[in-house]
Amino acid sequence: MFPPGSVRVAAVPNAWVNDDLPELGRGTSFEQIISEMALAGYEGTELGSTYPSDAATLNAALAVRGLSPSGGWVSTWFASRGGAYEQTLEAFRAQIPFFTAIGLQDVYVAEVTGAVHQQPVPALANRPVLDDAQWDAMVRGLGEMGRIATEHGLRINYHHHTGTGVQSSEDIDRLMADTTPGETFLLLDTAHLLVGGGDPMEVLTKHEGRIGHVHLKNLRQPVLDRMHEQSLSFWDALRQGIFTVPGDDEGCIDFAPLLRKLADDGWSGWLVVEAEQDPATAHPLEVFRAARRHIADLAGL
């Protein structure tokens, strides 16, 4: 389906240790995480909070397992006040030597001003709505960040996320219209898009030329329904298992047409499997191995 070598498959460590809700998987070692990813058949890993901050240590650990870094998360505060704009850029510049030393190309960014995905409040009702000045500051900052990234062989992929100022497909449309191709790419996260009321195929069709990364994450519809009906926080939704892996019969997303469209349109890059589940009830090695087989069956990868 995809030309050989054009697409690689990576995993996100938050199924082992959840960065948004650290009680899930607390104490799981970095070595266990990447060893199980390799055993499950993945070629890459997104960076996580438990990964070494020393480039040589991380490079050695990944290399012996045949893994490459697919991407790393950077929070942005461009819409905040009191010097946060400048501090966001300074913090990003400080991370660049590490990113380049480990051979990472893609940085995932999300504006977290006012974000509630790490707060014990109803996530959908309390998501921030940026005013025009805040939105313009975010757009300006992403452009500046994207230009800095390009100078160092990196690229910025915007991650729309539940409980943040860019959550819905309408938010994504506005962001893509207001940012510059080549400076700001889009990370398409299938499950977060459903939580935000959008349709993955619609966003893929509309913005595929801008999509740098795809997070293949499944969603349990009954938990999303409870998120609306019972005003769940993002934490509570995670605890109740709102996300799962591709191929799980409890998930509601059909990944076959999405992968087919990506292949038909000649897309290349990292497909990244993600599912923030409680590792005590959804053993990461088992579920990620099953997800890897499912992707192989669908796309020949």
Secondary structure, DSSP 8 states (H G I E B T S, - for coil): ---TTSEEEEE-GGGTS-SSSTTTTTT--HHHHHHHHHHTT-SEEE--TTS-SSHHHHHHHHHTTT-EEEEEEEEE-TTSSTTHHHHHHHHHHHHHHHHHHTT--EEEEEE-TT--TTSSS-TTTS-----HHHHHHHHHHHHHHHHHHHHTT-EEEEE--TTSSS-SHHHHHHHHHHS-TTTEEEEEEHHHHHHTT--HHHHHHHHGGGEEEEEE-EE-HHHHHHHHHTT--HHHHHHTT-EE-TT-TT----HHHHHHHHHHTT--EEEEE-----TTTS-HHHHHHHHHHHHHHHH--
